[in-house]
Amino acid sequence: MPSAKNITFLADMGISQTTVKWLKEQGFDAFHVRDMNMHRATDTEILEKARNYEHIVLTCDLDFGEILSASGEDYPSVVIFRLENEIPDHINKRLKQVLQESLEALIQGAIIVVEEGRHRIRKLPI
């Protein structure tokens, strides 16, 4: 698992390159699946890549949480956005709040579901 100093994010196709750029501006390492030529990869393949390279997955796809829950694994962490407004600026605003309040949970292994007015944390393994 990563430490707070070397957190890396892997953004799924539903997440904008703008969010990846914003994360880099905040001092994090971040990649989009397109950067890794994984734009056609399955959710399972993306989770495997994230686990092997200690990346935290950012997605709008609930399947990631289901796959991770069924696996019994304690990593990688996944942030799932369930927002009415999924434009990058709004996602970035909500992600900033999650990182301020729940970064330690992400480091330890968790699924975080981000909604409009709150976020829920489920520690891994489930």
N, CA, C and O of each residue as an XYZ file, in Angstrom:
504
protein
N       0.837     -1.190      0.000
C       0.000      0.000      0.000
C       0.877      1.248      0.000
O       1.958      1.255      0.591
N       0.407      2.301     -0.666
C       1.219      3.511     -0.733
C       1.204      4.273      0.592
O       0.313      4.097      1.423
N       2.208      5.118      0.763
C       2.192      6.036      1.900
C       1.620      7.357      1.397
O       1.424      7.538      0.195
N       1.360      8.262      2.306
C       0.786      9.554      1.920
C       1.707     10.319      0.974
O       1.244     11.154      0.197
N       2.998     10.040      1.034
C       3.950     10.783      0.210
C       4.004     10.313     -1.237
O       4.442     11.059     -2.112
N       3.565      9.089     -1.498
C       3.677      8.599     -2.865
C       2.378      7.993     -3.376
O       2.377      6.887     -3.917
N       1.293      8.699     -3.210
C      -0.004      8.233     -3.676
C      -0.110      8.462     -5.178
O       0.232      9.528     -5.689
N      -0.592      7.434     -5.872
C      -0.798      7.522     -7.311
C      -2.231      7.133     -7.620
O      -2.752      6.149     -7.095
N      -2.856      7.918     -8.475
C      -4.231      7.666     -8.882
C      -4.267      7.154    -10.312
O      -3.462      7.552    -11.154
N      -5.222      6.260    -10.567
C      -5.487      5.757    -11.908
C      -6.946      6.056    -12.216
O      -7.846      5.502    -11.586
N      -7.178      6.932    -13.185
C      -8.532      7.361    -13.533
C      -9.105      6.479    -14.633
O      -8.474      6.263    -15.667
N     -10.295      5.981    -14.398
C     -11.030      5.179    -15.361
C     -11.581      6.086    -16.473
O     -11.495      7.310    -16.384
N     -12.140      5.475    -17.508
C     -12.616      6.221    -18.678
C     -13.663      7.284    -18.340
O     -13.727      8.305    -19.025
N     -14.474      7.082    -17.319
C     -15.508      8.053    -16.964
C     -14.982      9.299    -16.285
O     -15.730     10.250    -16.056
N     -13.713      9.301    -15.965
C     -13.079     10.444    -15.298
C     -12.301     11.238    -16.351
O     -11.600     10.664    -17.184
N     -12.433     12.529    -16.300
C     -11.808     13.403    -17.293
C     -10.294     13.525    -17.099
O      -9.776     13.410    -15.989
N      -9.616     13.758    -18.202
C      -8.182     14.083    -18.151
C      -7.965     15.360    -17.334
O      -6.892     15.555    -16.764
N      -8.972     16.224    -17.274
C      -8.885     17.456    -16.476
C      -8.694     17.131    -15.000
O      -7.962     17.834    -14.303
N      -9.334     16.089    -14.521
C      -9.170     15.676    -13.122
C      -7.769     15.125    -12.893
O      -7.169     15.376    -11.848
N      -7.246     14.382    -13.855
C      -5.866     13.877    -13.752
C      -4.901     15.049    -13.669
O      -3.983     15.049    -12.850
N      -5.111     16.043    -14.516
C      -4.259     17.245    -14.496
C      -4.374     17.960    -13.151
O      -3.362     18.392    -12.598
N      -5.583     18.092    -12.619
C      -5.801     18.753    -11.334
C      -5.062     18.013    -10.218
O      -4.427     18.641     -9.371
N      -5.142     16.683    -10.216
C      -4.433     15.898     -9.197
C      -2.927     16.144     -9.258
O      -2.274     16.280     -8.223
N      -2.386     16.201    -10.456
C      -0.955     16.475    -10.615
C      -0.614     17.857    -10.070
O       0.430     18.039     -9.444
N      -1.485     18.825    -10.304
C      -1.271     20.176     -9.773
C      -1.306     20.193     -8.248
O      -0.707     21.071     -7.626
N      -2.005     19.229     -7.636
C      -2.075     19.127     -6.176
C      -0.884     18.368     -5.603
O      -0.763     18.232     -4.385
N      -0.001     17.870     -6.476
C       1.198     17.187     -6.020
C       1.124     15.668     -6.027
O       2.049     14.996     -5.571
N       0.023     15.123     -6.544
C      -0.118     13.661     -6.625
C       0.366     13.162     -7.976
O       0.384     13.905     -8.957
N       0.757     11.900     -8.016
C       0.963     11.234     -9.291
C      -0.410     10.765     -9.755
O      -1.205     10.270     -8.956
N      -0.684     10.920    -11.032
C      -1.989     10.508    -11.558
C      -1.861     10.154    -13.027
O      -1.128     10.787    -13.786
N      -2.596      9.125    -13.397
C      -2.624      8.663    -14.776
C      -4.054      8.370    -15.171
O      -4.888      8.031    -14.332
N      -4.325      8.503    -16.434
C      -5.604      8.098    -16.990
C      -5.377      6.753    -17.663
O      -4.273      6.483    -18.137
N      -6.400      5.904    -17.714
C      -6.223      4.608    -18.366
C      -5.734      4.773    -19.808
O      -5.030      3.909    -20.332
N      -6.107      5.877    -20.440
C      -5.615      6.139    -21.811
C      -4.102      6.314    -21.834
O      -3.440      5.906    -22.788
N      -3.547      6.930    -20.768
C      -2.095      7.124    -20.687
C      -1.368      5.791    -20.699
O      -0.215      5.715    -21.122
N      -2.032      4.745    -20.238
C      -1.422      3.419    -20.128
C      -1.911      2.480    -21.232
O      -1.706      1.268    -21.172
N      -2.558      3.064    -22.236
C      -3.108      2.284    -23.349
C      -4.062      1.198    -22.848
O      -4.088      0.083    -23.369
N      -4.850      1.554    -21.818
C      -5.793      0.607    -21.229
C      -7.236      1.055    -21.426
O      -8.116      0.637    -20.674
N      -7.496      1.895    -22.421
C      -8.839      2.433    -22.611
C      -9.865      1.356    -22.984
O     -11.070      1.590    -22.887
N      -9.401      0.200    -23.401
C     -10.314     -0.913    -23.706
C     -10.206     -2.043    -22.669
O     -10.783     -3.114    -22.853
N      -9.484     -1.804    -21.608
C      -9.292     -2.830    -20.573
C     -10.583     -3.060    -19.798
O     -11.410     -2.160    -19.658
N     -10.737     -4.273    -19.302
C     -11.887     -4.578    -18.457
C     -11.671     -3.966    -17.069
O     -10.557     -3.591    -16.705
N     -12.749     -3.877    -16.317
C     -12.648     -3.359    -14.951
C     -11.700     -4.224    -14.123
O     -10.922     -3.706    -13.322
N     -11.763     -5.528    -14.315
C     -10.882     -6.441    -13.584
C      -9.416     -6.192    -13.928
O      -8.557     -6.215    -13.046
N      -9.132     -5.956    -15.197
C      -7.756     -5.668    -15.617
C      -7.257     -4.352    -15.021
O      -6.095     -4.244    -14.629
N      -8.134     -3.360    -14.954
C      -7.760     -2.070    -14.364
C      -7.481     -2.240    -12.874
O      -6.509     -1.685    -12.359
N      -8.321     -2.998    -12.179
C      -8.078     -3.253    -10.753
C      -6.780     -4.011    -10.539
O      -6.048     -3.726     -9.591
N      -6.485     -4.963    -11.396
C      -5.238     -5.717    -11.279
C      -4.032     -4.802    -11.466
O      -3.057     -4.890    -10.720
N      -4.102     -3.935    -12.453
C      -3.015     -2.967    -12.690
C      -2.850     -2.069    -11.460
O      -1.733     -1.832    -11.000
N      -3.964     -1.578    -10.940
C      -3.925     -0.704     -9.766
C      -3.338     -1.437     -8.557
O      -2.570     -0.852     -7.793
N      -3.687     -2.687     -8.383
C      -3.159     -3.472     -7.260
C      -1.654     -3.684     -7.418
O      -0.894     -3.515     -6.465
N      -1.236     -4.051     -8.609
C       0.183     -4.340     -8.855
C       1.073     -3.110     -8.709
O       2.227     -3.222     -8.296
N       0.539     -1.938     -9.046
C       1.347     -0.710     -9.017
C       0.940      0.237     -7.895
O       1.396      1.379     -7.842
N       0.071     -0.248     -6.988
C      -0.353      0.533     -5.818
C      -0.984      1.868     -6.213
O      -0.641      2.917     -5.667
N      -1.908      1.812     -7.165
C      -2.666      2.995     -7.581
C      -4.038      2.968     -6.907
O      -4.565      1.901     -6.591
N      -4.598      4.133     -6.696
C      -5.973      4.275     -6.224
C      -6.828      4.576     -7.449
O      -6.531      5.500     -8.207
N      -7.886      3.798     -7.640
C      -8.733      3.937     -8.822
C      -9.799      4.996     -8.590
O     -10.438      5.035     -7.538
N      -9.981      5.853     -9.588
C     -11.062      6.832     -9.617
C     -12.020      6.427    -10.725
O     -11.587      6.187    -11.853
N     -13.315      6.345    -10.428
C     -14.272      5.863    -11.416
C     -15.674      6.392    -11.128
O     -15.956      6.902    -10.044
N     -16.533      6.259    -12.117
C     -17.970      6.509    -11.944
C     -18.740      5.198    -12.069
O     -19.971      5.202    -12.088
N     -18.038      4.099    -12.152
C     -18.584      2.779    -12.442
C     -18.703      1.950    -11.164
O     -17.696      1.646    -10.525
N     -19.922      1.589    -10.795
C     -20.161      0.804     -9.579
C     -19.571     -0.599     -9.650
O     -19.341     -1.221     -8.613
N     -19.323     -1.105    -10.847
C     -18.776     -2.456    -10.986
C     -17.451     -2.628    -10.249
O     -17.158     -3.718     -9.756
N     -16.655     -1.577    -10.167
C     -15.362     -1.682     -9.488
C     -15.551     -2.074     -8.023
O     -14.836     -2.934     -7.508
N     -16.499     -1.450     -7.368
C     -16.766     -1.776     -5.971
C     -17.257     -3.198     -5.808
O     -16.864     -3.889     -4.868
N     -18.114     -3.645     -6.715
C     -18.645     -5.002     -6.644
C     -17.540     -6.039     -6.859
O     -17.465     -7.035     -6.139
N     -16.686     -5.798     -7.854
C     -15.590     -6.732     -8.131
C     -14.640     -6.802     -6.939
O     -14.228     -7.884     -6.522
N     -14.301     -5.639     -6.399
C     -13.375     -5.594     -5.274
C     -13.980     -6.251     -4.034
O     -13.288     -6.968     -3.311
N     -15.257     -6.012     -3.791
C     -15.927     -6.641     -2.651
C     -15.917     -8.153     -2.770
O     -15.637     -8.857     -1.800
N     -16.223     -8.651     -3.957
C     -16.277    -10.101     -4.180
C     -14.902    -10.750     -4.094
O     -14.794    -11.937     -3.783
N     -13.853     -9.983     -4.366
C     -12.498    -10.546     -4.385
C     -11.950    -10.834     -2.994
O     -11.097    -11.706     -2.828
N     -12.438    -10.102     -1.992
C     -11.907    -10.254     -0.642
C     -10.554     -9.587     -0.445
O      -9.945     -9.718      0.617
N     -10.084     -8.879     -1.456
C      -8.789     -8.202     -1.386
C      -8.888     -6.948     -0.510
O      -9.967     -6.383     -0.331
N      -7.750     -6.532      0.025
C      -7.736     -5.315      0.848
C      -7.140     -4.122      0.101
O      -6.948     -3.054      0.682
N      -6.855     -4.302     -1.162
C      -6.318     -3.235     -1.981
C      -6.527     -3.594     -3.438
O      -6.516     -4.788     -3.737
N      -6.717     -2.681     -4.366
C      -6.518     -1.243     -4.282
C      -7.753     -0.511     -3.764
O      -8.866     -1.036     -3.801
N      -7.539      0.681     -3.292
C      -8.653      1.539     -2.922
C      -9.325      2.041     -4.187
O      -8.696      2.185     -5.236
N     -10.631      2.308     -4.062
C     -11.411      2.804     -5.191
C     -12.284      3.954     -4.710
O     -12.927      3.861     -3.664
N     -12.301      5.040     -5.482
C     -13.200      6.158     -5.237
C     -14.231      6.129     -6.359
O     -13.894      6.267     -7.535
N     -15.497      5.947     -5.975
C     -16.586      5.858     -6.944
C     -17.440      7.117     -6.832
O     -17.995      7.408     -5.773
N     -17.539      7.853     -7.922
C     -18.333      9.078     -7.946
C     -19.749      8.752     -8.404
O     -19.953      8.197     -9.484
N     -20.727      9.105     -7.566
C     -22.147      8.925     -7.869
C     -22.798     10.304     -7.780
O     -23.602     10.569     -6.886
N     -22.441     11.161     -8.708
C     -22.859     12.558     -8.674
C     -23.844     12.856     -9.794
O     -23.769     12.266    -10.872
N     -24.764     13.773     -9.535
C     -25.660     14.239    -10.593
C     -24.886     15.073    -11.599
O     -25.158     15.027    -12.799
N     -23.933     15.825    -11.107
C     -23.127     16.716    -11.928
C     -21.715     16.130    -12.005
O     -20.955     16.218    -11.041
N     -21.366     15.539    -13.137
C     -20.069     14.893    -13.273
C     -19.079     15.686    -14.113
O     -18.150     15.115    -14.685
N     -19.274     17.015    -14.191
C     -18.280     17.818    -14.896
C     -17.008     17.852    -14.047
O     -17.078     17.771    -12.821
N     -15.849     17.972    -14.696
C     -14.579     17.874    -13.964
C     -14.453     18.820    -12.771
O     -13.960     18.405    -11.722
N     -14.878     20.062    -12.896
C     -14.741     20.990    -11.774
C     -15.504     20.506    -10.542
O     -15.033     20.657     -9.414
N     -16.675     19.927    -10.761
C     -17.465     19.431     -9.631
C     -16.829     18.168     -9.043
O     -16.759     18.020     -7.823
N     -16.370     17.269     -9.897
C     -15.672     16.077     -9.403
C     -14.436     16.483     -8.615
O     -14.173     15.931     -7.547
N     -13.678     17.443     -9.130
C     -12.467     17.891     -8.432
C     -12.796     18.476     -7.067
O     -12.084     18.228     -6.094
N     -13.862     19.245     -6.993
C     -14.274     19.842     -5.713
C     -14.616     18.754     -4.701
O     -14.186     18.815     -3.549
N     -15.387     17.761     -5.131
C     -15.761     16.674     -4.222
C     -14.548     15.813     -3.862
O     -14.410     15.371     -2.722
N     -13.660     15.578     -4.855
C     -12.455     14.794     -4.599
C     -11.546     15.507     -3.599
O     -10.947     14.865     -2.736
N     -11.445     16.806     -3.712
C     -10.635     17.575     -2.764
C     -11.131     17.346     -1.333
O     -10.333     17.147     -0.417
N     -12.442     17.376     -1.152
C     -13.009     17.152      0.177
C     -12.715     15.735      0.666
O     -12.364     15.539      1.830
N     -12.857     14.752     -0.216
C     -12.562     13.362      0.162
C     -11.104     13.231      0.587
O     -10.806     12.588      1.593
N     -10.204     13.829     -0.166
C      -8.778     13.727      0.160
C      -8.458     14.422      1.478
O      -7.612     13.947      2.236
N      -9.121     15.537      1.760
C      -8.894     16.242      3.019
C      -9.407     15.438      4.213
O      -8.790     15.439      5.278
N     -10.531     14.758      4.033
C     -11.187     14.092      5.160
C     -10.881     12.600      5.269
O     -10.982     12.035      6.358
N     -10.509     11.951      4.164
C     -10.453     10.486      4.172
C      -9.223      9.905      3.486
O      -9.249      8.758      3.039
N      -8.164     10.668      3.400
C      -6.951     10.184      2.736
C      -6.391      8.947      3.430
O      -5.938      8.018      2.762
N      -6.417      8.924      4.738
C      -5.874      7.783      5.478
C      -6.625      6.495      5.144
O      -6.014      5.431      5.036
N      -7.937      6.585      4.982
C      -8.720      5.400      4.605
C      -8.297      4.890      3.234
O      -8.222      3.680      3.020
N      -8.022      5.797      2.307
C      -7.562      5.393      0.981
C      -6.202      4.708      1.056
O      -5.952      3.731      0.349
N      -5.337      5.216      1.903
C      -4.004      4.623      2.057
C      -4.108      3.214      2.638
O      -3.364      2.316      2.245
N      -5.033      3.032      3.572
C      -5.175      1.739      4.245
C      -5.945      0.714      3.416
O      -5.789     -0.489      3.622
N      -6.770      1.174      2.485
C      -7.574      0.283      1.656
C      -9.052      0.470      1.924
O      -9.557      0.057      2.968
N      -9.754      1.097      0.975
C     -11.180      1.375      1.167
C     -11.861      1.606     -0.178
O     -11.228      1.935     -1.181
N     -13.166      1.421     -0.153
C     -14.022      1.875     -1.240
C     -14.729      3.100     -0.701
O     -15.387      3.038      0.337
N     -14.596      4.206     -1.396
C     -15.267      5.436     -0.993
C     -16.258      5.809     -2.085
O     -15.884      5.985     -3.245
N     -17.519      5.928     -1.705
C     -18.567      6.329     -2.629
C     -18.866      7.799     -2.374
O     -19.249      8.192     -1.272
N     -18.684      8.601     -3.417
C     -18.836     10.051     -3.300
C     -20.180     10.455     -3.893
O     -20.440     10.252     -5.079
N     -21.025     11.029     -3.047
C     -22.331     11.520     -3.474
C     -22.333     13.037     -3.353
O     -21.339     13.629     -2.933
N     -23.432     13.662     -3.713
C     -23.491     15.131     -3.722
C     -23.181     15.741     -2.358
O     -22.376     16.669     -2.279
N     -23.785     15.257     -1.300
C     -23.625     15.905     -0.011
C     -22.776     15.159      0.998
O     -22.584     15.628      2.120
N     -22.263     13.991      0.605
C     -21.489     13.195      1.557
C     -20.653     12.168      0.801
O     -20.786     11.987     -0.410
N     -19.795     11.510      1.559
C     -19.110     10.333      1.016
C     -19.100      9.251      2.082
O     -18.988      9.525      3.277
N     -19.219      8.012      1.617
C     -19.272      6.859      2.506
C     -18.017      6.030      2.322
O     -17.539      5.843      1.203
N     -17.490      5.536      3.431
C     -16.248      4.753      3.409
C     -16.561      3.319      3.839
O     -17.207      3.085      4.860
N     -16.084      2.364      3.032
C     -16.130      0.951      3.408
C     -14.700      0.447      3.394
O     -14.070      0.369      2.340
N     -14.199      0.110      4.549
C     -12.810     -0.374      4.637
C     -12.711     -1.768      4.034
O     -13.627     -2.584      4.138
N     -11.583     -2.009      3.409
C     -11.329     -3.306      2.786
C     -10.519     -4.186      3.734
O      -9.763     -3.662      4.552
N     -10.655     -5.491      3.645
C     -11.557     -6.228      2.764
C     -12.993     -6.204      3.285
O     -13.245     -5.989      4.471
N     -13.909     -6.428      2.372
C     -15.332     -6.450      2.722
C     -15.781     -7.894      2.800
O     -16.949     -8.163      3.081
